[in-house]
Every structure is written in C-alpha cells, then in structure tokens.
Amino acid sequence: MDNTPLVRAIVEALMFLEHAEDDEIDPDTAVRGLEVISHELDALSQADRAEFRLVLERIAETSEESGYARQAREVPFMLWGEQ
C-alpha cells in the first residue's frame, strides 16, 4: 500500500490546525485536534514511525514548495519531539 496520500492528509490536517486563524477555528478546538492526532500517532511502533518519517521525507523531496517541504520535515518534531 502506498501510504503517501494518508501521510499527506495527516500533514495537511496538522498544518491546518497549527496555522488556522482564530476566526477559522476555535484555538482550543485546534489544540485538542492536534493532541488527538498526536495521541493516535504515538501508538505507532518504532518501525512504523521510521516508515512514516521516510514517507514524510519523500513528500518533502518531491514538493515544489519549499515551505511545504519544511513543514513535512517538522512533523516528527511536532509529534514526538524528535527529528
């Protein structure tokens, strides 16, 4: 299975919640959403986290937007405090 679309969707959701303006989404709701996604992804095994990071790196490498590539590379730090 190609996990790229799933990982891309996770990146998009995280970035939306992280960068949404207060008039787009309530800040408390955004934080709760980030926490829920993070909590669920904490259940990944070390092997699955490594694969997740590889998919993120592929997404970053193939992105035509440097900002999006940077954001994709920041996701492991957002989730687990590691790169």
GROMACS elastic network, one bead per residue, 0.5 to 0.9 nm:
[ bonds ]
;  ai    aj funct       b0    kb
    1     4     6  0.89917   500
    2     5     6  0.73698   500
    2     6     6  0.83859   500
    3     6     6  0.53154   500
    3     7     6  0.61588   500
    3     8     6  0.85140   500
    3    52     6  0.83614   500
    3    55     6  0.73334   500
    4     7     6  0.51777   500
    4     8     6  0.59426   500
    4     9     6  0.85191   500
    4    55     6  0.61564   500
    4    56     6  0.80028   500
    4    58     6  0.84911   500
    4    59     6  0.74196   500
    5     9     6  0.61205   500
    5    10     6  0.86810   500
    6     9     6  0.51102   500
    6    10     6  0.63751   500
    6    11     6  0.87770   500
    7    10     6  0.50046   500
    7    11     6  0.62236   500
    7    12     6  0.86041   500
    7    52     6  0.72789   500
    7    55     6  0.71200   500
    7    56     6  0.70636   500
    7    59     6  0.87417   500
    8    11     6  0.50545   500
    8    12     6  0.61511   500
    8    13     6  0.86238   500
    8    55     6  0.88470   500
    8    56     6  0.79050   500
    8    59     6  0.75926   500
    8    72     6  0.84346   500
    9    12     6  0.50473   500
    9    13     6  0.61409   500
    9    14     6  0.85677   500
   10    13     6  0.51301   500
   10    14     6  0.61002   500
   10    15     6  0.85214   500
   10    37     6  0.82402   500
   11    14     6  0.51588   500
   11    15     6  0.60522   500
   11    16     6  0.84608   500
   11    56     6  0.85961   500
   11    71     6  0.78910   500
   11    72     6  0.64210   500
   11    75     6  0.71333   500
   12    15     6  0.51870   500
   12    16     6  0.60019   500
   12    17     6  0.85739   500
   13    16     6  0.51178   500
   13    17     6  0.61748   500
   13    18     6  0.84658   500
   13    33     6  0.88740   500
   13    34     6  0.84961   500
   13    37     6  0.88676   500
   14    17     6  0.52550   500
   14    18     6  0.59604   500
   14    19     6  0.85133   500
   14    33     6  0.83327   500
   14    34     6  0.63938   500
   14    37     6  0.79402   500
   14    75     6  0.81442   500
   15    19     6  0.58772   500
   15    20     6  0.79995   500
   15    71     6  0.76688   500
   16    19     6  0.54228   500
   16    20     6  0.54971   500
   16    30     6  0.85582   500
   17    20     6  0.54999   500
   17    21     6  0.89366   500
   17    25     6  0.79226   500
   17    27     6  0.84978   500
   17    29     6  0.85637   500
   17    31     6  0.72628   500
   17    33     6  0.70157   500
   17    34     6  0.66024   500
   18    21     6  0.89771   500
   18    30     6  0.69940   500
   18    31     6  0.77746   500
   18    34     6  0.75305   500
   20    23     6  0.80692   500
   20    24     6  0.59622   500
   20    25     6  0.63237   500
   20    26     6  0.86919   500
   20    27     6  0.81497   500
   20    30     6  0.78145   500
   21    24     6  0.52129   500
   21    25     6  0.65466   500
   21    26     6  0.82190   500
   21    27     6  0.80114   500
   22    25     6  0.54655   500
   22    26     6  0.55425   500
   22    27     6  0.59321   500
   23    26     6  0.70043   500
   25    28     6  0.84985   500
   25    29     6  0.68961   500
   25    30     6  0.65222   500
   26    29     6  0.51985   500
   26    30     6  0.62526   500
   26    31     6  0.87909   500
   27    31     6  0.62223   500
   27    32     6  0.85671   500
   28    31     6  0.51563   500
   28    32     6  0.61354   500
   28    33     6  0.85742   500
   29    32     6  0.50100   500
   29    33     6  0.60937   500
   29    34     6  0.86443   500
   30    33     6  0.50528   500
   30    34     6  0.62604   500
   30    35     6  0.86317   500
   31    34     6  0.50899   500
   31    35     6  0.61458   500
   31    36     6  0.86230   500
   32    35     6  0.50544   500
   32    36     6  0.61583   500
   32    37     6  0.86944   500
   33    36     6  0.51497   500
   33    37     6  0.62594   500
   33    38     6  0.85138   500
   34    37     6  0.52826   500
   34    38     6  0.60464   500
   34    39     6  0.84807   500
   34    79     6  0.88849   500
   35    38     6  0.50431   500
   35    39     6  0.59267   500
   35    40     6  0.85649   500
   35    79     6  0.89002   500
   36    39     6  0.50561   500
   36    40     6  0.62111   500
   36    41     6  0.86195   500
   37    40     6  0.52500   500
   37    41     6  0.62089   500
   37    42     6  0.85979   500
   37    79     6  0.85700   500
   38    41     6  0.51265   500
   38    42     6  0.60710   500
   38    78     6  0.82838   500
   38    79     6  0.54547   500
   38    80     6  0.80537   500
   39    42     6  0.51048   500
   39    43     6  0.71628   500
   39    79     6  0.84525   500
   40    43     6  0.57104   500
   40    44     6  0.78924   500
   41    44     6  0.55382   500
   41    49     6  0.84704   500
   41    79     6  0.76696   500
   42    45     6  0.81000   500
   42    49     6  0.88033   500
   42    79     6  0.76994   500
   42    80     6  0.76418   500
   44    47     6  0.78435   500
   44    48     6  0.55648   500
   44    49     6  0.59123   500
   45    48     6  0.50713   500
   45    49     6  0.61154   500
   45    50     6  0.85574   500
   46    49     6  0.50037   500
   46    50     6  0.61628   500
   46    51     6  0.86757   500
   47    50     6  0.50857   500
   47    51     6  0.63345   500
   47    52     6  0.86140   500
   48    52     6  0.60112   500
   48    53     6  0.85467   500
   49    53     6  0.61385   500
   49    54     6  0.86021   500
   49    76     6  0.85709   500
   50    53     6  0.51038   500
   50    54     6  0.62857   500
   50    55     6  0.87682   500
   51    55     6  0.62496   500
   51    56     6  0.85743   500
   52    55     6  0.52045   500
   52    56     6  0.62221   500
   52    57     6  0.86855   500
   52    76     6  0.87025   500
   53    57     6  0.61419   500
   53    58     6  0.86456   500
   53    73     6  0.81039   500
   53    75     6  0.85521   500
   53    76     6  0.70200   500
   53    83     6  0.85865   500
   54    57     6  0.50591   500
   54    58     6  0.62320   500
   54    59     6  0.86038   500
   55    58     6  0.50458   500
   55    59     6  0.61524   500
   55    60     6  0.85732   500
   56    59     6  0.50342   500
   56    60     6  0.61359   500
   56    61     6  0.85857   500
   56    69     6  0.86206   500
   56    72     6  0.57271   500
   56    73     6  0.63990   500
   56    75     6  0.80429   500
   56    76     6  0.88201   500
   57    61     6  0.60229   500
   57    62     6  0.85660   500
   57    69     6  0.81564   500
   57    72     6  0.72752   500
   57    73     6  0.64447   500
   58    61     6  0.50665   500
   58    62     6  0.61591   500
   58    63     6  0.84557   500
   59    62     6  0.53396   500
   59    63     6  0.59785   500
   59    68     6  0.89347   500
   59    69     6  0.70433   500
   59    72     6  0.71502   500
   59    73     6  0.88566   500
   60    63     6  0.51968   500
   60    64     6  0.85125   500
   60    65     6  0.86128   500
   60    66     6  0.79991   500
   60    68     6  0.70475   500
   60    70     6  0.69738   500
   60    71     6  0.82109   500
   60    72     6  0.58925   500
   60    73     6  0.66625   500
   61    64     6  0.83322   500
   61    69     6  0.68569   500
   62    65     6  0.89082   500
   62    69     6  0.81359   500
   63    66     6  0.70015   500
   63    67     6  0.89986   500
   63    68     6  0.68829   500
   63    69     6  0.58552   500
   64    68     6  0.81419   500
   64    69     6  0.79637   500
   65    68     6  0.53732   500
   65    69     6  0.63317   500
   65    70     6  0.87638   500
   66    70     6  0.61366   500
   66    71     6  0.85882   500
   67    70     6  0.51328   500
   67    71     6  0.62156   500
   67    72     6  0.86666   500
   68    72     6  0.61270   500
   68    73     6  0.86136   500
   69    72     6  0.51368   500
   69    73     6  0.63014   500
   69    74     6  0.87346   500
   70    73     6  0.51458   500
   70    74     6  0.62871   500
   71    74     6  0.50285   500
   71    75     6  0.65618   500
   72    75     6  0.55114   500
   72    76     6  0.83883   500
   73    76     6  0.70312   500
   73    77     6  0.82001   500
   73    83     6  0.77725   500
   74    77     6  0.54092   500
   74    78     6  0.62917   500
   74    79     6  0.88147   500
   74    82     6  0.89466   500
   74    83     6  0.72841   500
   75    79     6  0.61365   500
   75    80     6  0.84210   500
   75    83     6  0.82540   500
   76    79     6  0.50860   500
   76    80     6  0.56422   500
   76    81     6  0.66641   500
   76    82     6  0.58742   500
   76    83     6  0.55849   500
   77    80     6  0.53330   500
   77    83     6  0.53317   500
   78    81     6  0.58908   500
   78    82     6  0.78996   500
   79    82     6  0.79374   500
   80    83     6  0.82271   500
